[in-house]
């Protein structure tokens, strides 16, 4: 174990000892599991519960998907439509944005300021949090919008 690793584990121990309440107890317990079982191949990710179950979705993907879907629902609300019509129109708007402005927007460090408070804000953020992958199909958009019956 190199100096950086020794510093990292020492910092984690100090943080765990200084943390109060249920969160502190949880962190101390997780760190103890890691230190005890590292010899058997347990990683800090394993001990903290960051590893997705086989076939499951990692926490980072779940968070990104939920954020993306919130922006898709907000975009649909900006269109002023509901039901299957919202999914149909949203699919058209998403495809148009993907093939025009997203090509340029994806290289930006941040959202263009003039998008704020507009449909474009939600399109930008949906593509950004979805890492450029946004569903364009009617059935998936209906499921995300949660109000399509057919």
Phi, psi and omega in degrees: 000125182278175181301322180294320178294319179296319178296318182296313181292324177296319177297315179299319178298316180295317179298314181299318181292326182275346183284137184258164171068202182299323179295319178296316179298318179298313182296318178298319178297314181295319179293321178296320177298315179300310182296324180289319190256002179302328179298336183259012176094005178288130179265166176298325176298318177299310185297324180276352178083022180278342184281125179288146176296157181308126181081358181271179182254134177294153182303323182294324178287320179299313179298316181296318180296317179297319178295314178303315182293325175299319180289327176293319177295320178294322178297317178298321179296323178297331180285342178073021180244164176221168178068202182301331179298322179296317180295318180297312181292321179297320178300319179294314181296317180297316180297319179295314180297317182299320185269356179239276188287328181298329179303321178273318185296328184294343179267356182283151175284334180208169181293140175301133184303328182287353175282337186306131177076011182238173174305321181300328177300314182288326176294312179303310184292327176295315179290321181296311181287334177274007182053041178083358181251106180233133180295136179246353182279145183302314185294319179290320177295322176300317180296319180293318180287342176055028176217021177260129180263342182228000000 
